[in-house]
Amino acid sequence: MTEHATVKAALMSQAIETPSWAYGNSGTRFKVFARPGVPRTPREKLDDAAKVHEFTGAAPTVALHIPWDTVDDYAALAEHARDRGLAVGAINANTFQDDAYRLGSVCHPEAAVRRKALDHLMACVDIMDATGSRDLKLWFADGTNYPGQDDIHERQDRLAEALAAVYERLGDDQRMLVEYKLFEPAFYTTDVPDWGTAYAHCLKLGPKARVVVDTGHHAPGTNIEFIVATLLREGRLGGFDFNSRFYADDDLMVGAADPFQLFRIMYEVVRGGGLTADVAFMLDQCHNIEEKIPAIIRSVMNVQEATAKALLVDRAALADAQRTGDVLEANAVLMDAYNTDVRPLLAEVREEQGLDGDPMAAYRRSGWATKTAEERVGGQQAGWGA
């Protein structure tokens, strides 16, 4: 197989998971702007997700968030997804939107609150059983706002106890993906603030526990690609929550703020064998002011473009330059790949799959936005109010 064919084959096999919540209304604590045609039910979210996959050919799974996507029959919801050419992806637990969690969930000082949170996590695994989902994704908002508010050591013990209980409940083919975030909503200590804390807990739990890297959850200037390379080397990178940020956890379209960073991350994924490993490529974004489906299509395309550029790095030339200490040449090899216009290559890949080479234009021509705006009248749109 030629190098060109190898690159195309890798791009054709790449799968990017879209988040159900990105199809609903979202915003800030100041205001949520509603849009016509926004889904009202989890099934309608899947209908929209099916359009993203139809036009990109690269988004075959949809992550659910519980309780945002609560239904009476999860097996039926999974069947609805299959009927539209999709599968249910990761199940995301929510332990941050209940009044009981004011001082934390699994790290709360009161045993009754910790039990409530653990029961929810166990229920999420039950949902995984019903949908056939592989991954349980855990992000904890737990933390403290003031020195002395709670015992830092004991909170880690409580976290470890909860994680161990959930890990024991997982099936043989299921995984736990532990996410970290520097701060927010807690401002003094966050109980899982960085990749090292997440990795330490995963290491104690066993091979079914891995770390999720959310690209917006770091301090400014953090070398995220180093984290990715390290976790891949240790066999503990479970997946990504892709998004962009300018200031904090902005949840903007991936690649919008720093496409070069996304390229550097994807190069380490390619270098570390992440494209062929069990690494989940997920979006975690909120489209507050832009149209939902086109924004998600654009995000999928941005990940594809970064991946294509990473695959085009001349790794033999790079290794030669690194071995001889030719700093400028090594940097030039990476920059040559980054500066390559890969849009014609990706259009070729899509056309060989029977798709339109321009997913954005194809979606616009489909009339789906007009159709949903006309049909989805009445009821409660998905999202949260402000």
Secondary structure, 3 states (H helix, E strand, C coil): CCHHHHHHHHHHHCCEEEEHHHHCECECCCCECCCCCCCCCHHHHHHHHHHHHHHHCCCCEEEEEECCCCCCCHHHHHHHHHHCCCEEEEEEECCCCCHHHHHCCCCCCCHHHHHHHHHHHHHHHHHHHHHCCCEEEECCCCEECCCCCCCHHHHHHHHHHHHHHHHHHCCCCCEEEEECCCCCCCCCEECCCCHHHHHHHHHHHCCCEEEEEECCCCCCCCCHHHHHHHHHHCCCEEEEEECECCCCCCCECCCCCCHHHHHHHHHHHHHCCCCCCCCEEEECCCCCCCCHHHHHHHHHHHHHHHHHHHHCCCHHHHHHHHHHCCHHHHHHHHHHHHCCCCHHHHHHHHHHCCCCCCHHHHHHHHCHHHHHHHHCCCCCCCECCC
